[in-house]
Amino acid sequence: MAPIRRVHFIEYNAKVGTLQMYPVFPKYGTALLASILRGRGYDARIFLEGTSDMSFERLADCDAVCFPVFAPALTKVRACAARIRRERPGIPIIAGGPQACLFPDTVADICDVAVRCEGDEALPEILDCLSKGGDPRTIPGTSFRRDGVTVHNPDRPPPAVPDIGPDFTLIDGFERYGRGVRTYRRVVNTLQTSRGCRFRCKFCPTSRLFGGTYRTRSIDAVIED
């Protein structure tokens, strides 16, 4: 396999009336991961439904695809992944996000590897492995499908929260919405000061999403964001 340079994050919004239907609601994790990859020399780009040009030709014009998967948009992700598999079978597909973490069986059949953990360290490791012709299915914190059965690799320790912040300009079309007094109501943004929770309430998925830990960012990093 040729070295991976161009990585596209494809993020779909919900079909129902939630915050995910706002014209510009970039998920913090997607922009952060794209920024981390950009810092490692990858040409990372985010395609956000409602903001970006979502034509298939543009989405699939890359060396690897990453799907941040949220339950309300799962059907759209599955349809796009199936088309990529059919029309661009050489492109590795990586799935992550809450859906992959909580219910990896629902995405393992549409991707090469599903990331069940925070992707700050796992995603660069997967892409580096693919670029070198290795098998990303050996990486901890991931799941994959083999002979019709989902295989779960061992968990990996949660990473430290990086001081680097998300670069939302990596979102295709973001500049059209992010400037001007008439557009500010169309943008929903988030700020991360910490991750996780040490409590394990049965009704809350936070413990599973963040490994049952609580970690903070530096104050300087928060101010910079």
Order of alpha helices (4+ residues) and beta strands (2+ residues): beta-alpha-beta-alpha-beta-alpha-beta-alpha-beta-alpha-beta-beta-alpha-beta-alpha-beta-alpha
